[in-house]
Amino acid sequence: LRVLGESGFAPYFVMLGDLVDFCRAASIAHCGRGSAAGSVVAWSLGLTQVDPLAQDLLFERFISRDRGDLPDVDLDLDWRRRGEVIEHLVATHGADRVAGVATHVRYGARGAVREMGRALAIERDAVDRLSRALARQPSLDEVSVADCGRRHGIPVQREPYRTLLDAARAVAELP
């Protein structure tokens, strides 16, 4: 607490605690992660669900007097309800004090295949073979995948590839 106070981050943590309380009360899915998981303060405010004492995590990983960089507090939110969170922040702190910084990652062809392969417990060799073949494919449309399968000798119309590709198409381009 002393280090956070001396660094001027106490108000920041009060704001983050309020934000997490709002998300919890509004049933907005959220998850704190990053090096903040090593902070007892972040854990006690409910910013992370990882008990750093039980996991023997070091506070210094998060912030110390010797580090010049800012504390890393990543708070992932349900993207479909992001607007509600922004409205809450503006109403609480004022529009002149709220700025948005976000990263939206979307599944590309290769990532969708890898994720669905894990989710469906498909043999890793088959997933790796297909994902490597799709490395430069921008999408999973039928024509591109069939052409890619022919070039790489992968029977994309047979199992497990057909099921894997159907599942991957369902999540491709989703955040």
N, C-alpha and C positions, 0 to 999 in steps of 0.2 A: 504494500500500500504506500509506503514511504517513497519508493522509486517512482510509482505511478504519479503520486502527488507532486514530487519534485520535477518530474518530466512534463507536468501540465496535462496529463492524460486522464485525470479523474473525471472531468466533465464528459469526456468522450465515452468513458465506461458507463457513466450514469445514463447517457443517451442510448448506448447499446443495450443496457439492461432494460430500459423502457421499451425499446423496439422489440426485443425478444418477448417481454411481457405482453405487448400488443399482439404479436403473432400467436402466442399461446392462447390468449383470450379469444382471438378471432378464428382459432383453429386453422391457422396458416402454417403449412409445413415449413420447417426451417431447420438448419443444422449449422452449428458453429464448427469450424475446423481450422487448420493451419497451426502455426506455432502457438496460438492462443490456447490450444489444448493443454499447454504446459503451465497455464496460469491458474492458481487457486482463485484469484479474483474473477476470472472469466467463468470458471466452473461454479463458483458460489453465486454469481449473477445469472446462471443458467444459460450462458452463451455457448457453452460446450457441455456435452454429457459425459465427458471423460474426466474421471476423478484423478487429477495429476498426482495426488499423494499415494493413492492405491496403485497407480501405474509407475510410480517412482520417476516421474518426469521432472525435468529441471526447469525452474522458473526462468533462468538466465537464457534459455533458448528463445524465450518470448521477448523479454526486455531486460536490459541491465544498464547500469550507469556507463559502462564502457562501450556500449553499442550506440552508434550515431543514427541508425535507421529507425523508422517508425515501427510500432508493434504491428504484427501481422494478425489481424482478426478477420477471417473470412466468414461471412454469414451467407449461406446459400438459402434462397427463398423459392417457394413455389412460383414459377414464372407466370402462371396464369393469374396470380393474385398480387403481382408486383405493384399494380396501380393503387391498391388499397394501402399498401405499406407506404408508398410515396405520399398519398393523401394524408396519412397519419403523421408522417414526418413534417410535412408542410404545415398542417394544422397545429402541431406541437411546437415547432421551432421557427416557423416563418419561411416563406418562399425565398427570401434573401439569404437564408442559411442552409439551404438544401441543394445538393448537387448530386447527380447520379453518375456512378461508375459501375459498369457491369460487364461481364463477359458471358456471352451466350455461345455455347458450343453445340453444334448440331452434328448428328451422325452422318458421315459420308458413307459411301458404299462399303469401303473396307472396314471401318469402325462398326457399322451396323452388323456386318457378317461376323466379326469377332465377338461382339456383345451377345448376339443371338446364339452363336455357337456355344458360348459359356452357359447361357441361360437354359438352353435345350440339352446341355451335356452331350453335345455331338463330339465324336472323336476328334481330338486336337489336330491330328495330322490332316484330316479332311478340311477342317476350318482354316488351318495355316495355308494349305495348298490353294484353296479358293481365295482367301484374302490376299495372298501374294499375287495371284493372277489378276485380281481386281485393283491392284495398287494404283493404276492410272485411270481407272474408270470413274467418270464423274457421277454416274447414276447406275441404278440396278434395273433399267428397263429391259424388257424381254430380248430385244434385238441385240443390244450391246452385250448382255450376259451370254446369250447363245453364241455370239461371235467370239467372245473371250474364251468360253468353254472349248470351242473348236480349236482355237489357237493354242491352248494350253493342255488339250487332251483331258478335259474334265467333263464327265457326263452330267451336266447341270440339270437334265430332266429326270435323273435317277436320284434315289435316296442315298445318302442323307442330304444331298445338295438341294433338291427341290424344296424340302421342308425348311432348310436353312435359309434359302433365298426368299421364300414366302415370308418368313418371319422378319428377315432383314429389310425387305421392302416395306413392311408395316411400320418400322421405326426409322427408316432412312429419312433424313432431313428434320427429324424431331429434335427439340432441345434435350 
